Amino acid sequence: MNHLLRKVILSTALCSFSVMTAGQAAYMTGAPSAEATPTMSAHTITSITTAKNDLYSDLAFLKPILADKRLVSLGEASHGAAEYNSVKVRLVKFLHEKLGYNVLAFESNLADTAAAYTQIQKMTPEELMTSTVYGVWQVEENLPLFEYIAEQSRTEHPLLLTGFDSQGTTEPFITFVEQWFAKVDSGKAKAIAQTERWYLNLNGIKDIEVFNSQKDKIKEKYSIFQRFVKDNKDQLSKTYPGQPKLVSLIERVLNNRIDMLDTYHPHIVQLLAGVDPEKQLKQGSYERDRVMAGNVAWLADTVYPNEKMILWGHNYHIRKHNSTMITEHNGFDYDHNPYPTMGEMLPHSLKQSGYVIGLYAYEGSSYKNNGKIEQVMPHEKDSLEDILGTGMGTARFINMRDTALTSSTEWMYTPRTAKAWGVLDEKMIPRDQYDGILLIHQINPSHPIAN
C-alpha cells in the first residue's frame, strides 16, 4: 500500500487514530466498589500464547458459551499490543480446532485477502500476512497464525482467510486481477489495472469538483468490469478451479468500489480539503462501517452460508451498539452522539447468533499508529478495568451474556468508563456493547515485521 493511501486510511478510520491525549475522568454516582468483582462469571486464562500441543484447558469454559453461536467477534482496545495479538491467535486456533469455526475475517481489505488466499500455496506465511492484513497486524505475534492458516490449507479442515473492509487497493491485488483477467481477455486485464491505479490516486484528491468530474467516469469503468465478469464467469472460474468462491468475491469487490465512490470518498475528499473535518470524519467512518457490515453479512449468507465465522477487528467496529455509547472519542474530541458502527449494523439474525468479545488492558504500554509507545493511563475508581482487574492473574474473561442482574453484576448494567487505546476514558453500559470482556493484566508493544 503506498504511503499516501496508508496515510488516508489511518487518518480517516476512527479505530486507526492514534488519539494522543488522556481521557477526561467521568464522574459516576452510586457505583459498586472494586470489591464487587463478579467471581460467578469470571474465568482465568492462564496462557496468552499457544503452546505446542495446546490442550486449551483454560479455554474450555467457552465451549458451552459459544456452542450455538454462528459468529464470534474478537475486538481490541488498541492495535499495537503484543498480548492482544497473541491471545487472539490462541483463541482463533481454539475456535477452529475445538468448535469448528472455519472462516477468519479480518478488518482488512476483502480484495487483498481474496487474492492472497487464492495464491496461498505459492506464498510463505510471512508473505501471506503482509499481503492480506493492514500494517498494524503485520507483527511477529501474528506470524504463528499465518503459519497455522498455511498449514491448515493443505488439510481437509482449512481455516479460510478473508476480509471485510473495503478501503483502497494495493499493487499485489492489481497484479493478481490483471493476470487473472488476462487469461480471458488481455484488453480487460490492462484496463482493470489502469482503473485500479486511477482509483488509488483518487484517495489523494482534495478538491470535490475535481473528484466529481472523475467519479462517474471511473464508476462506468467498474460497471464494464461487472458485465465482463458476469459474461465470463465460467472461463474465469476455470482458471482457478480450486477456488470456487473467487468470482463471487471479485463481484463483491467491484460492488464495493462503486458504493465507496458514491458514499465514502466524497467525505474523505472534503476531510482532506479541511471542510468541516470532524463532520466528514464521522460520516466517512459511518459509511465505511456500513459497507463492512454489508460485507460480513454477504460473506455469512452467500459465500460461507454453512460455516461459523470469526471476526478480527477493533473494539470500535465490533461492539454491539456503538450509537448507545454514552461517551466515545471520535478522533477529534469526546462525542456524546456517536454513529452506529459495523457490529450494530449487522442483520438481526447474525447479531442474535453472534458473541462479541471486547479486549482491554489493566496496565502496560502499546504502540500508537504513529509508531510511538504510549503507557496505559491509571484507571479511575469503579471503571471497568478497576473492577475486573482486582486480584486477577494473567488474563480474566467475564461472560456477560445472559447474566442476571445481582449485586455482583450490577457493574455490567450501569455506566462505566473503559479506556480506548489505553488512554481515552469512554463511558458505556458494558453489557450493551459486549457479550464478554477479556482483560489482559499487562500489555507490551507488539513487534512489527521488518518489510
One Martini backbone bead per residue (centre of mass of N, CA, C, O) as a GRO file, in nm:
protein
  451
    1MET     BB    1   0.095   0.036   0.024
    2ASN     BB    2   0.092   0.348  -0.011
    3HIS     BB    3   0.155   0.624   0.170
    4LEU     BB    4  -0.100   0.787   0.112
    5LEU     BB    5  -0.314   0.572   0.162
    6ARG     BB    6  -0.234   0.506   0.449
    7LYS     BB    7  -0.284   0.788   0.560
    8VAL     BB    8  -0.585   0.798   0.495
    9ILE     BB    9  -0.680   0.549   0.642
   10LEU     BB   10  -0.562   0.633   0.929
   11SER     BB   11  -0.722   0.924   0.921
   12THR     BB   12  -1.037   0.794   0.872
   13ALA     BB   13  -1.016   0.573   1.081
   14LEU     BB   14  -1.101   0.561   1.398
   15CYS     BB   15  -0.938   0.299   1.490
   16SER     BB   16  -0.658   0.449   1.362
   17PHE     BB   17  -0.626   0.643   1.579
   18SER     BB   18  -0.374   0.837   1.760
   19VAL     BB   19  -0.495   0.920   2.031
   20MET     BB   20  -0.300   1.148   2.252
   21THR     BB   21  -0.493   1.174   2.499
   22ALA     BB   22  -0.620   1.187   2.788
   23GLY     BB   23  -0.892   1.111   2.947
   24GLN     BB   24  -1.163   1.205   3.094
   25ALA     BB   25  -1.308   1.188   3.384
   26ALA     BB   26  -1.584   1.010   3.493
   27TYR     BB   27  -1.870   1.070   3.673
   28MET     BB   28  -1.997   0.858   3.940
   29THR     BB   29  -2.288   0.720   4.087
   30GLY     BB   30  -2.360   0.440   4.269
   31ALA     BB   31  -2.106   0.264   4.277
   32PRO     BB   32  -1.945  -0.008   4.299
   33SER     BB   33  -1.702  -0.163   4.430
   34ALA     BB   34  -1.414  -0.348   4.364
   35GLU     BB   35  -1.513  -0.590   4.548
   36ALA     BB   36  -1.740  -0.662   4.310
   37THR     BB   37  -1.632  -0.913   4.187
   38PRO     BB   38  -1.741  -1.142   3.925
   39THR     BB   39  -1.694  -1.462   4.002
   40MET     BB   40  -1.937  -1.617   3.860
   41SER     BB   41  -1.813  -1.500   3.552
   42ALA     BB   42  -1.514  -1.578   3.600
   43HIS     BB   43  -1.208  -1.637   3.401
   44THR     BB   44  -0.900  -1.787   3.383
   45ILE     BB   45  -0.621  -1.707   3.182
   46THR     BB   46  -0.296  -1.855   3.168
   47SER     BB   47  -0.253  -1.812   2.846
   48ILE     BB   48  -0.156  -1.625   2.567
   49THR     BB   49  -0.002  -1.846   2.429
   50THR     BB   50   0.076  -2.101   2.212
   51ALA     BB   51   0.127  -2.428   2.254
   52LYS     BB   52   0.240  -2.720   2.205
   53ASN     BB   53  -0.021  -2.912   2.225
   54ASP     BB   54  -0.269  -2.762   2.300
   55LEU     BB   55  -0.551  -2.807   2.530
   56TYR     BB   56  -0.727  -2.561   2.636
   57SER     BB   57  -0.828  -2.575   2.942
   58ASP     BB   58  -0.876  -2.253   2.997
   59LEU     BB   59  -1.110  -2.255   2.744
   60ALA     BB   60  -1.351  -2.455   2.807
   61PHE     BB   61  -1.576  -2.248   2.898
   62LEU     BB   62  -1.658  -2.167   2.594
   63LYS     BB   63  -1.826  -2.398   2.482
   64PRO     BB   64  -2.115  -2.333   2.602
   65ILE     BB   65  -2.124  -2.032   2.513
   66LEU     BB   66  -2.061  -2.114   2.181
   67ALA     BB   67  -2.236  -2.356   2.074
   68ASP     BB   68  -2.474  -2.150   1.918
   69LYS     BB   69  -2.264  -1.987   1.750
   70ARG     BB   70  -2.176  -1.820   1.441
   71LEU     BB   71  -2.041  -1.549   1.571
   72VAL     BB   72  -1.708  -1.425   1.645
   73SER     BB   73  -1.589  -1.133   1.813
   74LEU     BB   74  -1.259  -0.974   1.805
   75GLY     BB   75  -1.119  -0.739   1.987
   76GLU     BB   76  -0.957  -0.407   2.054
   77ALA     BB   77  -0.832  -0.116   2.203
   78SER     BB   78  -0.562  -0.176   2.042
   79HIS     BB   79  -0.309  -0.250   1.791
   80GLY     BB   80  -0.003  -0.242   1.963
   81ALA     BB   81  -0.042  -0.531   2.118
   82ALA     BB   82   0.092  -0.829   2.179
   83GLU     BB   83  -0.132  -0.970   2.358
   84TYR     BB   84  -0.371  -0.936   2.176
   85ASN     BB   85  -0.262  -1.106   1.947
   86SER     BB   86  -0.190  -1.372   2.095
   87VAL     BB   87  -0.474  -1.435   2.215
   88LYS     BB   88  -0.619  -1.440   1.938
   89VAL     BB   89  -0.464  -1.669   1.815
   90ARG     BB   90  -0.552  -1.876   2.027
   91LEU     BB   91  -0.858  -1.846   1.986
   92VAL     BB   92  -0.868  -1.926   1.690
   93LYS     BB   93  -0.756  -2.212   1.722
   94PHE     BB   94  -0.972  -2.309   1.916
   95LEU     BB   95  -1.221  -2.252   1.738
   96HIS     BB   96  -1.128  -2.442   1.510
   97GLU     BB   97  -1.054  -2.714   1.663
   98LYS     BB   98  -1.316  -2.727   1.882
   99LEU     BB   99  -1.575  -2.547   1.717
  100GLY     BB  100  -1.575  -2.501   1.391
  101TYR     BB  101  -1.420  -2.240   1.295
  102ASN     BB  102  -1.353  -2.174   0.932
  103VAL     BB  103  -1.366  -1.846   0.947
  104LEU     BB  104  -1.146  -1.561   0.883
  105ALA     BB  105  -1.215  -1.209   0.946
  106PHE     BB  106  -1.074  -0.914   0.865
  107GLU     BB  107  -0.987  -0.574   0.912
  108SER     BB  108  -0.964  -0.606   0.582
  109ASN     BB  109  -0.920  -0.649   0.256
  110LEU     BB  110  -1.106  -0.832   0.044
  111ALA     BB  111  -0.918  -0.832  -0.204
  112ASP     BB  112  -0.649  -0.920  -0.072
  113THR     BB  113  -0.744  -1.187   0.058
  114ALA     BB  114  -0.844  -1.325  -0.199
  115ALA     BB  115  -0.578  -1.320  -0.358
  116ALA     BB  116  -0.389  -1.458  -0.150
  117TYR     BB  117  -0.548  -1.722  -0.090
  118THR     BB  118  -0.531  -1.826  -0.384
  119GLN     BB  119  -0.186  -1.816  -0.339
  120ILE     BB  120  -0.088  -1.982  -0.081
  121GLN     BB  121   0.112  -2.201  -0.213
  122LYS     BB  122   0.322  -1.948  -0.305
  123MET     BB  123   0.352  -1.871   0.003
  124THR     BB  124   0.455  -1.743   0.273
  125PRO     BB  125   0.342  -1.657   0.574
  126GLU     BB  126   0.454  -1.369   0.559
  127GLU     BB  127   0.333  -1.299   0.283
  128LEU     BB  128   0.044  -1.344   0.363
  129MET     BB  129   0.031  -1.124   0.579
  130THR     BB  130   0.141  -0.873   0.398
  131SER     BB  131  -0.107  -0.927   0.176
  132THR     BB  132  -0.371  -0.881   0.381
  133VAL     BB  133  -0.300  -0.711   0.629
  134TYR     BB  134  -0.263  -0.462   0.808
  135GLY     BB  135   0.015  -0.323   0.954
  136VAL     BB  136  -0.077  -0.359   1.259
  137TRP     BB  137  -0.070  -0.699   1.196
  138GLN     BB  138   0.246  -0.699   1.108
  139VAL     BB  139   0.348  -0.930   1.336
  140GLU     BB  140   0.505  -1.163   1.522
  141GLU     BB  141   0.249  -1.258   1.685
  142ASN     BB  142   0.094  -1.342   1.396
  143LEU     BB  143   0.261  -1.556   1.244
  144PRO     BB  144   0.141  -1.824   1.362
  145LEU     BB  145  -0.130  -1.790   1.216
  146PHE     BB  146  -0.017  -1.806   0.917
  147GLU     BB  147   0.106  -2.082   0.955
  148TYR     BB  148  -0.160  -2.221   1.019
  149ILE     BB  149  -0.316  -2.151   0.762
  150ALA     BB  150  -0.115  -2.291   0.572
  151GLU     BB  151  -0.138  -2.574   0.692
  152GLN     BB  152  -0.456  -2.603   0.669
  153SER     BB  153  -0.472  -2.576   0.351
  154ARG     BB  154  -0.357  -2.896   0.335
  155THR     BB  155  -0.632  -2.979   0.441
  156GLU     BB  156  -0.971  -3.079   0.531
  157HIS     BB  157  -0.940  -2.821   0.762
  158PRO     BB  158  -0.962  -2.522   0.690
  159LEU     BB  159  -0.866  -2.179   0.737
  160LEU     BB  160  -1.042  -1.926   0.618
  161LEU     BB  161  -0.942  -1.633   0.446
  162THR     BB  162  -1.058  -1.296   0.513
  163GLY     BB  163  -1.245  -0.988   0.446
  164PHE     BB  164  -1.440  -0.659   0.525
  165ASP     BB  165  -1.299  -0.443   0.384
  166SER     BB  166  -1.284  -0.131   0.137
  167GLN     BB  167  -1.015   0.007   0.124
  168GLY     BB  168  -0.878   0.056  -0.143
  169THR     BB  169  -0.563  -0.047  -0.297
  170THR     BB  170  -0.321  -0.283  -0.437
  171GLU     BB  171  -0.063  -0.418  -0.608
  172PRO     BB  172  -0.117  -0.722  -0.559
  173PHE     BB  173  -0.408  -0.709  -0.667
  174ILE     BB  174  -0.355  -0.590  -0.944
  175THR     BB  175  -0.176  -0.819  -1.042
  176PHE     BB  176  -0.379  -1.046  -1.008
  177VAL     BB  177  -0.623  -0.939  -1.183
  178GLU     BB  178  -0.464  -0.905  -1.443
  179GLN     BB  179  -0.375  -1.204  -1.476
  180TRP     BB  180  -0.658  -1.322  -1.471
  181PHE     BB  181  -0.793  -1.167  -1.708
  182ALA     BB  182  -0.574  -1.251  -1.927
  183LYS     BB  183  -0.694  -1.546  -1.964
  184VAL     BB  184  -0.942  -1.397  -2.136
  185ASP     BB  185  -0.856  -1.064  -2.149
  186SER     BB  186  -0.614  -0.838  -2.216
  187GLY     BB  187  -0.770  -0.570  -2.224
  188LYS     BB  188  -0.911  -0.596  -1.944
  189ALA     BB  189  -0.655  -0.622  -1.782
  190LYS     BB  190  -0.537  -0.340  -1.838
  191ALA     BB  191  -0.789  -0.178  -1.752
  192ILE     BB  192  -0.804  -0.263  -1.449
  193ALA     BB  193  -0.526  -0.161  -1.369
  194GLN     BB  194  -0.578   0.137  -1.442
  195THR     BB  195  -0.831   0.175  -1.261
  196GLU     BB  196  -0.703   0.106  -0.988
  197ARG     BB  197  -0.495   0.337  -0.999
  198TRP     BB  198  -0.701   0.556  -1.015
  199TYR     BB  199  -0.841   0.493  -0.750
  200LEU     BB  200  -0.591   0.540  -0.578
  201ASN     BB  201  -0.557   0.850  -0.657
  202LEU     BB  202  -0.829   0.957  -0.531
  203ASN     BB  203  -0.717   0.967  -0.228
  204GLY     BB  204  -0.563   1.266  -0.296
  205ILE     BB  205  -0.805   1.438  -0.328
  206LYS     BB  206  -0.915   1.796  -0.240
  207ASP     BB  207  -1.134   1.833  -0.477
  208ILE     BB  208  -1.466   1.795  -0.536
  209GLU     BB  209  -1.480   1.871  -0.839
  210VAL     BB  210  -1.264   1.678  -0.936
  211PHE     BB  211  -1.393   1.425  -0.831
  212ASN     BB  212  -1.671   1.449  -0.980
  213SER     BB  213  -1.541   1.444  -1.272
  214GLN     BB  214  -1.442   1.125  -1.220
  215LYS     BB  215  -1.652   0.934  -1.095
  216ASP     BB  216  -1.836   0.844  -1.337
  217LYS     BB  217  -1.607   0.724  -1.507
  218ILE     BB  218  -1.513   0.502  -1.305
  219LYS     BB  219  -1.787   0.367  -1.270
  220GLU     BB  220  -1.811   0.273  -1.563
  221LYS     BB  221  -1.573   0.087  -1.556
  222TYR     BB  222  -1.688  -0.103  -1.334
  223SER     BB  223  -1.937  -0.186  -1.499
  224ILE     BB  224  -1.780  -0.330  -1.720
  225PHE     BB  225  -1.651  -0.543  -1.529
  226GLN     BB  226  -1.913  -0.666  -1.435
  227ARG     BB  227  -1.999  -0.770  -1.716
  228PHE     BB  228  -1.749  -0.941  -1.769
  229VAL     BB  229  -1.783  -1.138  -1.534
  230LYS     BB  230  -2.069  -1.234  -1.602
  231ASP     BB  231  -1.989  -1.334  -1.905
  232ASN     BB  232  -1.708  -1.503  -1.769
  233LYS     BB  233  -1.738  -1.711  -1.537
  234ASP     BB  234  -1.639  -1.984  -1.644
  235GLN     BB  235  -1.353  -1.900  -1.731
  236LEU     BB  236  -1.259  -1.776  -1.461
  237SER     BB  237  -1.302  -2.036  -1.291
  238LYS     BB  238  -1.100  -2.228  -1.451
  239THR     BB  239  -0.831  -2.083  -1.354
  240TYR     BB  240  -0.957  -2.156  -1.041
  241PRO     BB  241  -1.077  -2.453  -0.941
  242GLY     BB  242  -1.003  -2.427  -0.616
  243GLN     BB  243  -1.187  -2.133  -0.630
  244PRO     BB  244  -1.526  -2.099  -0.627
  245LYS     BB  245  -1.545  -1.792  -0.485
  246LEU     BB  246  -1.391  -1.578  -0.659
  247VAL     BB  247  -1.605  -1.444  -0.839
  248SER     BB  248  -1.780  -1.337  -0.608
  249LEU     BB  249  -1.559  -1.160  -0.484
  250ILE     BB  250  -1.512  -0.968  -0.727
  251GLU     BB  251  -1.800  -0.864  -0.737
  252ARG     BB  252  -1.790  -0.733  -0.458
  253VAL     BB  253  -1.557  -0.541  -0.506
  254LEU     BB  254  -1.697  -0.378  -0.731
  255ASN     BB  255  -1.932  -0.286  -0.557
  256ASN     BB  256  -1.759  -0.135  -0.349
  257ARG     BB  257  -1.641   0.076  -0.531
  258ILE     BB  258  -1.908   0.220  -0.605
  259ASP     BB  259  -2.007   0.276  -0.321
  260MET     BB  260  -1.759   0.445  -0.220
  261LEU     BB  261  -1.778   0.668  -0.435
  262ASP     BB  262  -2.066   0.768  -0.329
  263THR     BB  263  -2.015   0.769   0.012
  264TYR     BB  264  -1.706   0.801   0.113
  265HIS     BB  265  -1.510   0.984  -0.062
  266PRO     BB  266  -1.643   1.267  -0.036
  267HIS     BB  267  -1.554   1.297   0.265
  268ILE     BB  268  -1.246   1.270   0.221
  269VAL     BB  269  -1.204   1.510   0.042
  270GLN     BB  270  -1.312   1.718   0.255
  271LEU     BB  271  -1.117   1.645   0.475
  272LEU     BB  272  -0.855   1.721   0.313
  273ALA     BB  273  -0.975   2.023   0.265
  274GLY     BB  274  -1.106   2.123   0.554
  275VAL     BB  275  -1.420   2.047   0.559
  276ASP     BB  276  -1.548   1.978   0.828
  277PRO     BB  277  -1.375   1.727   0.955
  278GLU     BB  278  -1.547   1.595   1.176
  279LYS     BB  279  -1.792   1.532   1.001
  280GLN     BB  280  -1.644   1.372   0.777
  281LEU     BB  281  -1.533   1.151   0.957
  282LYS     BB  282  -1.799   1.039   1.062
  283GLN     BB  283  -1.933   0.980   0.785
  284GLY     BB  284  -1.707   0.806   0.667
  285SER     BB  285  -1.705   0.594   0.894
  286TYR     BB  286  -1.994   0.503   0.857
  287GLU     BB  287  -1.967   0.402   0.563
  288ARG     BB  288  -1.756   0.193   0.616
  289ASP     BB  289  -1.923   0.024   0.822
  290ARG     BB  290  -2.155  -0.039   0.636
  291VAL     BB  291  -1.989  -0.203   0.432
  292MET     BB  292  -1.878  -0.408   0.632
  293ALA     BB  293  -2.148  -0.525   0.718
  294GLY     BB  294  -2.227  -0.620   0.436
  295ASN     BB  295  -1.986  -0.816   0.403
  296VAL     BB  296  -2.045  -1.002   0.635
  297ALA     BB  297  -2.327  -1.087   0.545
  298TRP     BB  298  -2.236  -1.198   0.269
  299LEU     BB  299  -2.039  -1.411   0.369
  300ALA     BB  300  -2.250  -1.566   0.549
  301ASP     BB  301  -2.486  -1.606   0.320
  302THR     BB  302  -2.311  -1.670   0.039
  303VAL     BB  303  -2.016  -1.794   0.081
  304TYR     BB  304  -2.064  -1.909   0.410
  305PRO     BB  305  -2.354  -2.054   0.505
  306ASN     BB  306  -2.210  -2.324   0.671
  307GLU     BB  307  -2.036  -2.129   0.853
  308LYS     BB  308  -1.824  -2.040   1.099
  309MET     BB  309  -1.723  -1.717   1.238
  310ILE     BB  310  -1.445  -1.483   1.252
  311LEU     BB  311  -1.378  -1.164   1.396
  312TRP     BB  312  -1.122  -0.906   1.329
  313GLY     BB  313  -1.092  -0.616   1.548
  314HIS     BB  314  -1.202  -0.340   1.672
  315ASN     BB  315  -1.405  -0.246   1.915
  316TYR     BB  316  -1.554  -0.023   1.755
  317HIS     BB  317  -1.665  -0.223   1.527
  318ILE     BB  318  -1.784  -0.483   1.704
  319ARG     BB  319  -1.973  -0.355   1.867
  320LYS     BB  320  -2.322  -0.352   1.920
  321HIS     BB  321  -2.388  -0.017   2.027
  322ASN     BB  322  -2.243   0.262   1.954
  323SER     BB  323  -2.490   0.470   1.967
  324THR     BB  324  -2.500   0.406   2.304
  325MET     BB  325  -2.277   0.554   2.377
  326ILE     BB  326  -2.211   0.797   2.602
  327THR     BB  327  -1.887   0.800   2.540
  328GLU     BB  328  -1.673   0.902   2.277
  329HIS     BB  329  -1.395   0.893   2.054
  330ASN     BB  330  -1.356   1.061   1.719
  331GLY     BB  331  -1.044   1.207   1.693
  332PHE     BB  332  -1.109   1.501   1.835
  333ASP     BB  333  -1.335   1.420   2.054
  334TYR     BB  334  -1.579   1.405   2.264
  335ASP     BB  335  -1.880   1.200   2.217
  336HIS     BB  336  -2.256   1.205   2.250
  337ASN     BB  337  -2.313   1.123   1.915
  338PRO     BB  338  -2.288   0.840   1.799
  339TYR     BB  339  -2.233   0.609   1.564
  340PRO     BB  340  -2.280   0.350   1.394
  341THR     BB  341  -2.140   0.033   1.362
  342MET     BB  342  -2.093  -0.265   1.235
  343GLY     BB  343  -2.224  -0.442   1.463
  344GLU     BB  344  -2.501  -0.282   1.454
  345MET     BB  345  -2.543  -0.335   1.120
  346LEU     BB  346  -2.615  -0.605   1.144
  347PRO     BB  347  -2.807  -0.847   1.116
  348HIS     BB  348  -3.016  -0.978   1.341
  349SER     BB  349  -2.938  -1.280   1.309
  350LEU     BB  350  -2.632  -1.238   1.361
  351LYS     BB  351  -2.654  -1.105   1.638
  352GLN     BB  352  -2.806  -1.342   1.778
  353SER     BB  353  -2.556  -1.550   1.677
  354GLY     BB  354  -2.360  -1.380   1.847
  355TYR     BB  355  -2.021  -1.296   1.987
  356VAL     BB  356  -1.882  -1.030   2.187
  357ILE     BB  357  -1.532  -0.932   2.229
  358GLY     BB  358  -1.363  -0.736   2.457
  359LEU     BB  359  -1.046  -0.570   2.473
  360TYR     BB  360  -0.836  -0.514   2.762
  361ALA     BB  361  -0.625  -0.318   2.992
  362TYR     BB  362  -0.457  -0.256   3.293
  363GLU     BB  363  -0.149  -0.253   3.188
  364GLY     BB  364   0.112  -0.071   3.021
  365SER     BB  365   0.196  -0.094   2.663
  366SER     BB  366   0.174   0.068   2.330
  367TYR     BB  367   0.123   0.123   2.014
  368LYS     BB  368   0.086   0.355   1.797
  369ASN     BB  369   0.029   0.448   1.464
  370ASN     BB  370   0.304   0.641   1.483
  371GLY     BB  371   0.521   0.447   1.658
  372LYS     BB  372   0.451   0.514   1.944
  373ILE     BB  373   0.474   0.488   2.288
  374GLU     BB  374   0.208   0.404   2.525
  375GLN     BB  375   0.065   0.437   2.825
  376VAL     BB  376  -0.135   0.318   3.049
  377MET     BB  377  -0.364   0.465   3.222
  378PRO     BB  378  -0.502   0.530   3.493
  379HIS     BB  379  -0.770   0.417   3.685
  380GLU     BB  380  -1.066   0.472   3.780
  381LYS     BB  381  -1.290   0.431   4.001
  382ASP     BB  382  -1.510   0.187   3.883
  383SER     BB  383  -1.405   0.086   3.647
  384LEU     BB  384  -1.371  -0.173   3.450
  385GLU     BB  385  -1.068  -0.227   3.521
  386ASP     BB  386  -1.091  -0.200   3.827
  387ILE     BB  387  -1.291  -0.429   3.879
  388LEU     BB  388  -1.149  -0.668   3.703
  389GLY     BB  389  -0.840  -0.632   3.825
  390THR     BB  390  -0.902  -0.767   4.084
  391GLY     BB  391  -0.696  -1.031   4.145
  392MET     BB  392  -0.560  -1.098   3.888
  393GLY     BB  393  -0.406  -1.247   3.638
  394THR     BB  394  -0.316  -1.260   3.324
  395ALA     BB  395  -0.630  -1.332   3.258
  396ARG     BB  396  -0.977  -1.215   3.213
  397PHE     BB  397  -1.304  -1.360   3.186
  398ILE     BB  398  -1.629  -1.217   3.101
  399ASN     BB  399  -1.960  -1.322   3.120
  400MET     BB  400  -2.263  -1.136   3.009
  401ARG     BB  401  -2.435  -1.337   2.888
  402ASP     BB  402  -2.715  -1.407   3.057
  403THR     BB  403  -2.670  -1.216   3.307
  404ALA     BB  404  -2.775  -1.150   3.600
  405LEU     BB  405  -2.900  -0.924   3.821
  406THR     BB  406  -2.672  -0.823   4.074
  407SER     BB  407  -2.453  -0.708   4.300
  408SER     BB  408  -2.203  -0.836   4.119
  409THR     BB  409  -2.341  -0.726   3.819
  410GLU     BB  410  -2.411  -0.418   3.807
  411TRP     BB  411  -2.177  -0.308   3.624
  412MET     BB  412  -2.302  -0.412   3.350
  413TYR     BB  413  -2.576  -0.205   3.386
  414THR     BB  414  -2.374   0.035   3.425
  415PRO     BB  415  -2.190   0.303   3.406
  416ARG     BB  416  -1.866   0.293   3.240
  417THR     BB  417  -1.535   0.310   3.216
  418ALA     BB  418  -1.308   0.279   2.926
  419LYS     BB  419  -1.004   0.221   2.747
  420ALA     BB  420  -0.905   0.367   2.473
  421TRP     BB  421  -0.581   0.307   2.390
  422GLY     BB  422  -0.526   0.341   2.718
  423VAL     BB  423  -0.639   0.678   2.748
  424LEU     BB  424  -0.959   0.675   2.682
  425ASP     BB  425  -1.251   0.769   2.843
  426GLU     BB  426  -1.516   0.565   2.797
  427LYS     BB  427  -1.873   0.548   2.806
  428MET     BB  428  -2.069   0.263   2.935
  429ILE     BB  429  -2.267  -0.024   2.897
  430PRO     BB  430  -2.122  -0.316   2.876
  431ARG     BB  431  -2.367  -0.510   2.791
  432ASP     BB  432  -2.438  -0.339   2.528
  433GLN     BB  433  -2.145  -0.400   2.376
  434TYR     BB  434  -2.091  -0.684   2.525
  435ASP     BB  435  -2.061  -1.031   2.608
  436GLY     BB  436  -1.745  -1.001   2.652
  437ILE     BB  437  -1.448  -0.981   2.866
  438LEU     BB  438  -1.094  -0.923   2.801
  439LEU     BB  439  -0.845  -0.904   3.048
  440ILE     BB  440  -0.527  -0.771   3.051
  441HIS     BB  441  -0.287  -0.708   3.265
  442GLN     BB  442  -0.032  -0.696   3.049
  443ILE     BB  443   0.111  -0.482   2.811
  444ASN     BB  444   0.297  -0.477   2.498
  445PRO     BB  445   0.469  -0.409   2.242
  446SER     BB  446   0.479  -0.485   1.939
  447HIS     BB  447   0.645  -0.673   1.654
  448PRO     BB  448   0.739  -0.573   1.374
  449ILE     BB  449   0.775  -0.648   1.057
  450ALA     BB  450   1.025  -0.639   0.841
  451ASN     BB  451   1.017  -0.485   0.506
   0.00000   0.00000   0.00000
